[in-house]
Every structure is written in structure tokens, then in C-alpha cells.
Amino acid sequence: MTTAIKRHHPGPTLCRAVEYGNLVFLAGTTATDRTGDAKAQTEEILKKIDGLLAECGTDKSKILSANVWIADMKEKPLMDAAWLAWVDPNNKPVRACVEAKLGSADTRVEIMMTAAK
């Protein structure tokens, strides 16, 4: 018996989310409105993540790991402020945060996650 793979929002290069067994994998997510700073972009990203997790039958309390890429580490406190206001304080995931050149000059933050169902 094989476990079914369910793909959400397939596009030309990736799916926004993939369910496999009791796991949910979210693609790297960026803000649509890129006029804001790292805090504003992170807040928008986390709202998108809430929606994807709900669509997959889970929520932020079941996030296992998160990878965060930030364009400039000087903005990490701004990203962290949005993260700390959002993350479930009793169920924090493992997390890495790395400075990286992102897909466009106005992209400040990108977040990728894995969650349980």
C-alpha cells in the first residue's frame, strides 16, 4: 500500500504545499506586497502560511521546522518581531535563519516549513 501525495496550488515550477502521510511541506513563501520592511513582509507571509496549513488540515501548533531566508541580517529583529507575535509559544518549531540574496531586490524574507497533521 502506498501513501497518496496531495499537491496544492500547482504552478509551472512548484506546488505551494504538498501533503504526504501525516506531513505537510510548504514551499518557500514570500510576500506579494514587497513595499514593506522585513516585519511587514513576514506578517504577510505568516498569514499565507496560516491559510496553507488550514487548507492541509493542520495549523501552526504542528509546525516541525522552518527555514527563514532574510535579505539583510540587520532586519532580523524586524522579522523576529513578526515571528514572535505569530508563533505558538508552546509549540515552537526548530528554525534556521540565514542571510541570502533572494529572488528580487525588494524581497526581504522567504519562509519554508514542514508541519505534522
N, C-alpha and C positions, 0 to 999 in steps of 0.2 A: 504494500500500500504506500502510495506517495502522498506527500502533503501538497495541497494546492498552493499555487502562488497567485496572489491577487494584486494587480497593479492599478494604481490610482493616478489619474491625470497624465496619461502617456503623452509625450510630445516627441518631436523629431530626434532628440538626443537623450532623453531620460524620462523617468516617471517621477512625479512629486513624492510618492510614497509606495512602498511595496510591503505587503503582508506575507509572511511565511511562517506557518505554525503559530506559535504564540509570540512572535516577534514582529515589530513594525520598524521599518527602515525609512527614514526621511532623507530626501536629497538635500544638498546644500541649499539653504533658503536665504534669499536676500530681500531687501525692501523694494517695493515698487516705487515709492516716493523717496528719491535719493537726494532731496534738497536739505534734509535734516542732518543733524550731527549723529554720532555713534549711538547716543541714547535713544533718539527718535527712531532711527533705523532699527535698533534692537527691539524696541517696543512693537513696531510693526511686524517684524519677523516673528516675534513670540506669539502675536495674535494669529498669524498664519499657521504657525506650528500647532496652536491650540485647535484650530479648525481641522487640520490634517489628522491630528491624533484622535479627535472626536469621530471623524469620518471612518477611522480604522478601529473604532470601538475601544479606545483607551484614553488616557489623559496624562498630564504632566507628572502626576504622582508615580507613574510607572516608567519614567524615563530612566534608562540604564546608563547611557553615555551621551556626551555632547562634545562635538568638536566646534570650536569657535575660531574663525579667522577674522582678524582685525587689520585694517589698512595701516594704522599708526598706533603703536602701543601707548602713546601719550593719551589716547582716547579710551584706554581700557577702563579707567574709573567711570566714564560715562556709560559704557556698555555694562559694566558690573552693576551700576545703579539700577538699570532697567532689569537686568537678570535677577538681582536680589529681591526686587519688588514683585517679580513673577514666579520664581521657582518655589516649589512646595518645600517649606522649611524642614519638614520631617522626612522628606524623601529626595534629598539632593542626589543627582547622578554624579558619576565621575565626569570630569570635564578637563579638556585641554584648551588653551587659548594661545594662538600663535599669530605673530605679525606676518602678513603676506600681501603681495601685490594682488589685488582682486580683479575681477573681470572688467571693471570700468573705473575711471578716475573718481567718480562720485559714489562708488560703493564703499561704505565704511566697514560693514560687518557681514559675515556669512556664517550660518549655523547649520550643522548637520547632526542628526540624532538617531539613536536606536532606542526603542521602548519595548516593554513587555505588554501583553494584552491582559 
